[in-house]
Amino acid sequence: MDAWEERMAAGDDRADQGAQGPPRPQEPRIGDVGERGVLAEVFAALADGHPLDDRVPVGPGDDTAQLRVAGGAVLATTDAMVRGHDWRDDWSGPTDVGVKLMTQNLADLAAMGGFGTGVLVTLVADPELPLRWARGLAEGLAWAGRRAGVPVLGGDLSAAPAGVVTVSVTALGELGPGVDAPVLRSGARPGDVLACSGPLGRSAAGLELLAAGHRDGPWVDYHRRPLTDLSQGPRAARSGARAMIDVSDGLGRDADRVARASGVLLVLDPAAVDRLAVALTPALGTEAAHRAVLGGGEEHELLATFPPGAVPSGWLEIGRAQEPGPHRHPGVLLGTERLDPGRGGWDHFSC
């Protein structure tokens, strides 16, 4: 871990300090320096990201970037975040936003059995936004991209009405080595084992702790900057994963998406859910820890079904896929209790 990574991991990010509220006296705003000035700051920050290589013959600075894709197939995904809806300035600084935005996009590629080759970034902001906020965002994107081996290829800037800040990433990728086809949500079969690539509920636990006034601790850190092992997506695909999704909107909601797409029942093992909740219980209590595991979003671990015996080592088996039966439509059960996907989890238009 180099000095830059140590500073980021410790949360000692100069761009985040005092990034909220009105600009300091004489502090430049993005409207003061214009597009050229903002880009100069952004490009300087991105210089610490993953370096461009021969996969990117043309990088930032021209009208478009150019990529070489070895496998001949391109994966593409996009996500956006809006200030006040997807983050709060008193809880998260611009570098946190950059890390989270990069992670959630690259996790979508991993869920298909792929990996990122480059990302495009858009910032739409009130001209009164401090210039250091844009610099901090770029530093977060650069750090997360460097960690994942994914460069920033370019993007766009645009002005917005007072108070509005929106950022988005479009991530491009390809299938991992040894992966012949993307893993879809629709491939689960009765008898499959349901497993997740790591712990669940950490981000939701951090959100609950922030709402209760806590500002430090591992779950708070994870909520601000979720980081997962993105190599688990291609690894799962090579192991025979039949269906896969990243847990971005909650275990219950995302498992329901797989179940409905595949036409199966996914039956969660209550004992497995209990085991996932144990680590969160001291901070949240038993009931809230279970809510976090079942309904917590922004986790970005992977959820997949495998033929029996094919679950990769280190993955956590948490249930089984079954035939729906004549009186049960596809969905998710916790033991024998059906979970309502509309309760818990994250929905952009109802939360």
C-alpha positions in Angstrom: 0.0 0.0 0.0 1.5 3.3 -1.1 1.2 6.7 0.7 -1.8 7.7 -1.4 -3.6 4.5 -0.6 -2.8 4.8 3.1 -4.2 8.3 3.2 -7.4 7.2 1.4 -7.8 4.1 3.5 -7.4 6.2 6.7 -10.0 8.7 5.5 -7.4 11.4 5.6 -8.5 13.1 2.4 -7.7 16.8 2.1 -10.4 17.2 -0.6 -13.1 16.0 1.8 -12.1 18.2 4.7 -14.6 21.0 4.9 -16.1 20.1 1.6 -19.6 20.8 2.8 -21.3 24.1 3.1 -20.6 27.4 1.3 -17.2 28.1 -0.2 -14.5 29.5 2.0 -13.5 33.2 1.5 -11.7 33.6 -1.8 -12.1 29.9 -2.5 -12.6 29.2 -6.2 -15.9 27.8 -7.4 -16.4 25.8 -10.6 -18.2 28.8 -12.1 -15.2 31.0 -11.4 -12.7 28.9 -13.3 -15.0 27.6 -16.1 -14.9 24.3 -17.9 -11.2 24.5 -18.7 -10.3 25.2 -15.1 -12.4 22.3 -13.8 -10.9 19.9 -16.3 -7.4 21.0 -15.3 -8.1 20.0 -11.7 -9.9 16.8 -12.7 -7.1 15.7 -15.1 -4.5 16.4 -12.4 -6.4 14.2 -10.0 -6.9 11.4 -12.5 -3.1 11.3 -13.1 -3.0 9.2 -9.9 -5.5 6.7 -11.3 -4.9 3.5 -13.3 -2.6 4.5 -16.1 -3.8 4.2 -19.7 -2.2 1.2 -21.6 -2.4 -0.3 -25.1 -6.1 -1.1 -24.5 -6.8 2.6 -24.8 -5.2 4.1 -28.0 -7.1 7.4 -27.4 -7.8 8.6 -23.9 -9.2 11.8 -22.4 -8.9 15.1 -24.3 -10.4 14.2 -27.7 -14.1 14.1 -28.6 -14.2 10.4 -27.7 -11.9 7.7 -26.3 -10.9 4.6 -28.2 -10.8 1.1 -26.7 -9.5 -2.2 -27.9 -11.6 -5.1 -26.6 -9.9 -8.5 -26.9 -13.0 -10.7 -26.6 -15.0 -8.9 -29.3 -18.0 -8.3 -26.9 -18.5 -5.1 -24.9 -20.3 -4.9 -21.5 -21.8 -1.5 -20.6 -23.6 -0.2 -17.6 -24.4 3.2 -16.0 -25.4 4.6 -12.6 -26.0 8.1 -11.3 -25.9 9.7 -7.9 -27.8 12.9 -6.8 -26.8 15.0 -3.9 -29.4 14.9 -1.1 -30.9 11.7 -2.5 -27.9 9.3 -2.9 -25.5 11.0 -0.4 -25.6 13.7 2.2 -22.8 16.3 2.3 -22.6 16.2 6.1 -22.0 12.4 6.0 -19.9 11.9 2.8 -17.2 14.0 1.1 -16.6 14.1 -2.7 -13.9 11.4 -2.5 -16.4 9.0 -0.8 -18.9 9.8 -3.7 -16.2 9.0 -6.3 -15.3 5.7 -4.7 -18.9 4.6 -4.2 -19.9 5.5 -7.8 -17.0 3.6 -9.3 -17.7 0.5 -7.1 -21.4 0.3 -7.9 -20.7 0.4 -11.7 -17.8 -2.1 -11.7 -19.9 -4.4 -9.5 -22.5 -4.5 -12.2 -19.9 -5.7 -14.7 -18.6 -8.3 -12.2 -22.2 -9.6 -11.8 -22.1 -10.6 -15.5 -18.8 -12.4 -15.1 -16.9 -9.4 -16.5 -14.4 -6.7 -15.6 -14.0 -3.0 -16.4 -11.9 -1.7 -19.2 -12.7 2.0 -18.7 -15.3 4.5 -17.4 -16.8 7.7 -18.6 -17.8 10.3 -15.9 -20.4 13.1 -16.0 -20.6 15.9 -13.5 -23.7 18.2 -13.6 -23.3 20.9 -10.9 -24.4 24.3 -9.6 -21.6 26.7 -10.6 -21.3 27.7 -6.9 -19.9 24.2 -6.1 -16.4 24.6 -4.7 -13.7 23.6 -7.2 -12.1 21.4 -4.5 -15.3 19.3 -4.5 -14.8 18.4 -8.2 -11.1 17.7 -7.5 -12.1 15.4 -4.6 -14.6 13.5 -6.7 -11.9 12.9 -9.3 -9.5 11.7 -6.7 -12.0 9.2 -5.4 -12.7 7.9 -8.9 -9.0 7.7 -9.6 -8.2 5.8 -6.4 -11.0 3.3 -6.9 -10.1 2.9 -10.6 -6.5 2.3 -9.7 -7.5 -0.3 -7.2 -9.6 -2.1 -9.8 -7.2 -1.6 -12.8 -9.7 0.6 -14.6 -8.9 4.0 -16.2 -11.1 7.0 -16.5 -11.5 7.6 -20.3 -13.2 11.0 -20.2 -16.7 12.4 -19.6 -18.7 15.5 -19.6 -19.4 18.7 -17.5 -22.6 20.7 -17.4 -24.1 23.4 -15.2 -27.2 22.8 -13.1 -29.7 24.9 -11.1 -28.8 26.2 -7.6 -28.0 23.4 -5.2 -28.0 20.6 -7.7 -25.1 18.2 -8.0 -25.4 15.0 -10.0 -22.6 12.6 -10.9 -22.8 9.5 -13.1 -20.4 6.9 -14.5 -20.8 4.8 -17.6 -18.6 1.7 -17.3 -17.4 -0.3 -20.2 -16.0 -3.8 -19.8 -15.6 -7.3 -21.2 -16.0 -10.9 -20.1 -13.3 -12.2 -17.8 -10.7 -14.7 -19.0 -12.2 -18.1 -19.5 -15.8 -16.8 -19.4 -17.6 -17.6 -22.7 -20.9 -15.9 -22.0 -22.3 -13.4 -19.6 -24.1 -14.7 -16.5 -27.7 -13.5 -16.5 -30.3 -13.2 -13.8 -32.5 -15.7 -15.6 -30.3 -18.9 -15.3 -31.2 -20.2 -11.9 -32.5 -23.8 -11.8 -34.3 -25.8 -9.2 -31.7 -27.6 -7.0 -29.1 -24.8 -7.4 -27.3 -23.5 -4.3 -27.7 -19.8 -3.5 -24.5 -18.2 -2.3 -23.0 -14.7 -1.7 -19.4 -13.6 -2.2 -19.1 -12.0 1.2 -20.8 -10.3 4.2 -24.1 -8.4 3.8 -25.6 -5.6 5.7 -22.5 -3.5 6.3 -23.5 -0.4 4.3 -27.0 -0.4 5.8 -25.5 -0.7 9.3 -23.3 2.3 8.5 -26.3 4.3 7.3 -28.2 3.5 10.5 -25.3 4.4 12.7 -24.8 7.7 10.8 -28.5 8.5 11.3 -28.0 7.9 15.0 -25.1 10.4 15.2 -22.1 8.1 14.8 -19.3 9.3 12.5 -16.7 6.6 12.8 -16.3 2.8 12.7 -16.0 0.1 10.1 -19.7 0.0 9.1 -19.8 3.8 8.7 -16.6 3.6 6.6 -18.1 0.8 4.4 -21.3 2.9 3.8 -19.2 5.8 2.7 -16.8 3.8 0.5 -18.0 0.3 -0.3 -15.1 -1.8 -1.6 -15.6 -5.4 -2.8 -13.5 -8.1 -4.5 -14.6 -7.5 -8.1 -12.6 -10.6 -9.3 -15.2 -12.8 -7.7 -17.5 -12.2 -10.7 -15.4 -13.8 -13.4 -14.3 -16.4 -10.8 -18.0 -17.4 -10.1 -18.7 -17.5 -13.9 -15.8 -19.9 -14.4 -17.1 -22.0 -11.5 -20.4 -22.5 -13.2 -22.6 -19.8 -11.8 -26.0 -20.0 -13.5 -27.5 -16.7 -12.4 -25.9 -13.7 -10.7 -26.6 -10.2 -9.5 -24.8 -7.7 -7.3 -26.5 -6.8 -4.0 -27.1 -3.1 -4.6 -30.7 -2.8 -3.5 -30.9 -5.4 -0.7 -30.7 -9.2 -0.5 -34.5 -9.6 -0.5 -35.1 -7.3 -3.4 -32.2 -8.5 -5.5 -32.8 -12.2 -4.8 -36.5 -11.6 -5.9 -35.2 -10.2 -9.2 -33.2 -13.4 -9.8 -36.1 -15.6 -8.7 -38.6 -13.9 -11.0 -36.3 -13.8 -14.0 -35.5 -17.5 -13.6 -39.0 -18.7 -12.6 -37.9 -20.2 -9.3 -38.3 -19.9 -5.6 -35.2 -18.9 -3.8 -35.4 -20.2 -0.2 -33.1 -18.4 2.2 -31.8 -20.5 5.1 -32.7 -18.6 8.4 -29.6 -20.0 10.1 -27.4 -18.6 7.3 -29.1 -15.2 7.6 -28.5 -15.3 11.4 -24.8 -16.0 10.8 -24.6 -13.0 8.5 -26.3 -10.8 11.1 -24.0 -11.8 14.0 -21.2 -9.4 13.1 -23.7 -6.4 13.0 -25.6 -7.3 16.2 -23.2 -5.6 18.7 -23.6 -2.3 16.9 -27.3 -2.5 15.9 -29.1 -5.1 18.0 -30.5 -8.3 16.7 -33.6 -7.0 15.0 -31.9 -4.1 13.2 -29.0 -6.4 12.2 -31.4 -8.8 10.5 -33.0 -5.9 8.7 -29.7 -4.7 7.5 -28.8 -8.2 6.1 -32.1 -8.7 4.3 -32.8 -5.1 3.2 -29.5 -3.2 3.1 -28.5 -1.7 -0.2 -25.2 -0.5 -1.6 -23.4 -3.7 -0.4 -22.1 -4.7 -3.9 -21.2 -8.3 -2.9 -22.4 -10.8 -5.5 -25.4 -13.1 -5.2 -25.3 -16.2 -7.4 -26.8 -19.7 -7.9 -24.6 -22.7 -8.6 -25.0 -26.4 -9.3 -24.5 -28.4 -6.1 -20.8 -28.7 -5.5 -19.7 -25.8 -7.7 -19.8 -23.0 -5.1 -16.3 -21.3 -5.0 -14.3 -21.5 -1.8 -14.9 -18.5 0.4 -18.4 -17.9 -0.8 -21.2 -18.2 1.7 -24.1 -20.7 1.0 -27.3 -19.1 2.1 -30.1 -21.0 0.5 -31.5 -23.1 -2.4 -33.5 -22.7 -5.5 -36.8 -24.7 -5.8 -39.7 -25.2 -8.2 -42.4 -22.7 -7.4 -45.1 -25.3 -7.3 -48.8 -25.0 -8.3 -49.7 -22.5 -5.6 -46.5 -20.5 -5.3 -45.3 -18.0 -7.8 -41.6 -17.2 -8.1 -40.1 -15.2 -5.3 -38.1 -15.4 -2.1 -38.8 -17.3 1.1 -37.0 -16.9 4.4 -37.6 -20.5 5.6 -41.3 -20.8 5.0 -42.2 -17.1 5.1 -42.5 -15.2 1.8 -40.5 -12.0 1.7 -42.2 -8.9 0.2 -39.6 -7.3 -2.2 -41.5 -4.0 -1.7 -40.5 -3.9 1.9 -36.9 -3.0 2.7 -34.2 -2.6 0.2 -33.7 0.5 -1.9 -36.0 2.0 -4.5 -35.0 5.3 -6.0 -38.6 6.5 -6.3 -40.0 5.4 -3.0 -37.2 5.7 -0.4 
